[in-house]
Amino acid sequence: MPKLPIAPGIERFVDWVGSTFDFIFDFISTIIGGTVDVFSWLFHWPPAFVFILLVTFWSYRSAGWVLGLFSLVGLLLIDNLGFWDHTMDTLALVMTSALVSVIIGLPLGIWCARNNSVQNAVTPLLDFMQTMPAFVYLIPAVFFFGLGVVPGVIASVIFAVPPTIRLTNLGIRQIPFDLIEAADSFGSTPGQKLWKVQLPLALPTLMAGINQTIMLSLSMVVIASMIGAQGIGADVYRAVTQLKIGEGFEAGIAVVILAILLDRLTQNIVKKKKRRG
């Protein structure tokens, strides 16, 4: 039985997309590269001890002294190990990836919640995106955007955006129907119903999706070091290729500390709003 020409067909399609929409890829590259530069400047601008004190204070106010103490000790350890600048580079990449994922994922999730046909069409695509090995996303990203920071962000967005779409859709659909009917009975427009009823009630589920997106962005940013993305991932990759176990363990500690901080801080944003409510 002859082999199906899947690989040649995909390569021809990718070549056609690259040559036809080259100007769009250049525009996207400029926007993403500029966003990474802004975040990188913002995180590198204050001295390390000032940044550590600010994050410690934020952690203490949002989650209590345990997370505050962990922030202080963890960030001081990162600085002591010599990974501070690379950690800030990684944080800039994660924030850019998460921001782009949210900008894409929230509207698409809302659209899925409002239209069953869109949900039925998008769900298989999300299943495909979440089951495809993460390394595969590096290939088209490199082809369209070359090596460096931008393809790393693009690959991270593709890998990390599904949770935001899924949980935005789920959060809106789980709102009790009687509340929607009450909003309709008061004459709310679709926009008023979305911003004043659906999104506030779906916020915990929505934020869970954003939290997962941030975590996936961080994991993918580390993998993207293989195609020239900056940050701690480059240290991990270098340690693996050179079999430097100690240096790899130190870089891994920095990644773990950053992951825990991002996870706990995003989780406590919703908890704090619930306490206020």
N, C-alpha and C positions, 0 to 999 in steps of 0.2 A: 504494500500500500504506500503510495507516494506521500512524502511529508508535506503537511500544509505549510504554505509560505508565509507564516506569521511574522517571523523575524524580518525578512526582506520588506514585507508590507509596512511594518512599523517604522523601519529605517527610512523608507521612501516618504512616509507621512511626516516623520520628524524633519527630514530635509526640506520638504515643501513648507511646513510651518515656519521653520527657521529662516528660509529665504523670503517668504511672503510677508511675515510680520516682524521683520528684523527691527524696524523703527519702534514698534511697541515694546519689544524686549529692551531696547536701549533706554526708553523712557522709564520703564519699570526699574531697570537697574539704577538709573539716576535717583529715583525717588527712594528706593530701599537703601542704597548706599548713603544718601544724605541723612536718612532717618537713623541709621546705625551710627553715623558720625555725630549726630546731635546727642543721642543717648550716651555715646562713649565720652564725649566732652563733658556732659553733665555729671557722669559718675567719676570721671578723673579729676574734675575741677577742684572739689574740696580736698584738703589733706586727708590721709587715711584715717587719722584719729578722729577728725570731725565727722566724717561719714559714719564711722563706727558708733560714735556717740548718738548721732541722729537716728540710726537704725535701732540702736538699743532703746532709746527713749520711745520710738514708735512701737517697738515690740512690747515694751512694758505697758504702755497705755492701751494697746489693743488686746493683749492676751495675758498680762500679769508678769510677775517677777521671774517666773521660770523661763519663759521665752526671752525675756529681757536679758537674763543672765546668760542664756545659751547664745544669744546674739553677740553679746560682749565677748565671751570667751571664744566663740567660733570665729568671729571676724578677726580678733587679735591673733588667733592661731594661723589663719590664712595669711595675714600680714607677716607674721614671724617666719612662716615657711617660704616666703618670697613669691607668693602667687597673687599678690594684691592686684597688680595691673592686669594680669591675665584674667582674674576673676571679674574685674570690672568690664573687660572686653566681652567676656562670656555673658555677663548680665545685660550688656547693650544688645547683643545678638538675641537673647531670650526675649527681652522686652519688645524688640522690633518684630520678631516672629509672632509673639503673642498679640501684639497690637494689630498686625495685618490679619491674623487669624480671626480676631474678634470682629474687625471691620467687615470681613467676608462672611463669617459664620453667623453673626446675629441676624442680619437681614435675611439670609437664606433660611435660617431656622424659623424665623417669623413667617416667612413665605410658606414653608412646609406646614406650619401649624394652621395656616389659613386655607390651604389648598391640598386636598388629598391626592390629587393627580401629581402635584409637584413632589409631595412626600414619597409617593410610590416610585417616582423617577429618580429621586435623589438617594433613597435608601440603598439600592444596590451599588451605587457609585461609592457611597460611604463605606459599605462593607468591603468593597474592592480596595479602597484606600487604606483601610485599617488592617487588612490581611496581607497586603503586599509587603515583602521584606523592605525594611527601611533603607537598606543600601541601594535598592533599585532606583529610588528617587534621586540619587546623586547623579545618575547617568544623564537624564534629560536636563537636569539643572545645569550641569557642566556644559552640555552641548549648546544650550541657549544663552547661557550667561558667563561661560568661561570659568576660570578658577578664582577663588577668593571668597569674600564675605557674602556677596549677593546670592550666588547659587546655594550657599549654606542656609541662608534665610528662606529662600524659595522652597528648598527641600523640607525644611522644618515646618513651614506653613502647610504644605501638602500633607505632611505626616500628622500635624497637630490640630488641624481645623475640624475634623469630624466630631470630637466631643462637644464643641461649642454648638455646632449645628444640631446634633442629636438632642442635647439636653435643653436647648432653647425651645425646640419643637415639643419635647416632652413636657417641659414646665408649663407652657401655655396650654397644651391640651389637657393637662391634669387639673386645671382650674375648675371648680364646681360650676355646673351649668346654671344653677340658680343665681350665682353672682353675675354671670354674663347677661342673663335675662334681666336682672335688676338694673344693670347699666343701660341696657337697651330701653327699658321702660322709662328711664329718666331722660331719654333722648340723646344719649351720648353718640357722637360720631365715631366711626371706626378708629380714627386717630386718637380721640380722647379715651376710648375704651382700651386701646393698646397701652398708652402711656400712663393712665391713671388706675387701671384695674389689672390688666393682664401681666405687664412687665413687673410691677411691684409684687404681685402675688407669686410670680414665677421666679423671683430673684434668687431664692436659695438654690433651686435647681439650676438656674442659669449660671450662677457663680460656681457651682460644682463643675459645670462644663468648662468654664474659663480656667478653673484651677487645674483640671486635667490637661487642658491645652498648654498651660504654662509648663507643667511637668514634662509633657511630651516634647515641647520645644527645647527644654534643657537637655533631654536625652538625645535629641536629634542634632543639636548644636555640637555636642561632643563628637558624634559620628561624623559630622560635616567637616571636622578638622582634616579628614582624609583628602578633601578637595581644596584645602587652603584657608578654611575659616579660622579666625584668630581665637584666642582664649585658652582656657584650661584644657580643652579637648586636644589642642596641639601638644601639650605636655603629656597627656595620657597616651596619645598616639605615638609620640617619640619614645616614651618609656617602654611601650609594648614592642615596638620594632627593634629597640636596642636591648631588650630584656633587662631593663633596669627596674627591678621589682620595688625597691625602696622609693625611688622617685615616682613611680606609678602609683604607689600607695598614698604618698603625700598629695599628689594631684587629685587622687580619688577622694581623699578626705575633704579637699576644698569643694569638690563637686557636691558631695553629700551635704556639707554644711549649707551651701547655697540652695540646694533643693529643699532642705527642711525649712529654711527661713521663708522661701517663696511659698511653700505649701501652707505653713502655719499662718503667715500674714494674710494670704488671700482667703483662707478659711475664716479667719476672725473678722474680716470685713463684714460678712453677712451676720455673724453672731453678734457683733456690736450693734448693728442696725436692728436686730431682733430685740435686743435688750432695751434699746431706745424706744422701739415701738411698743 
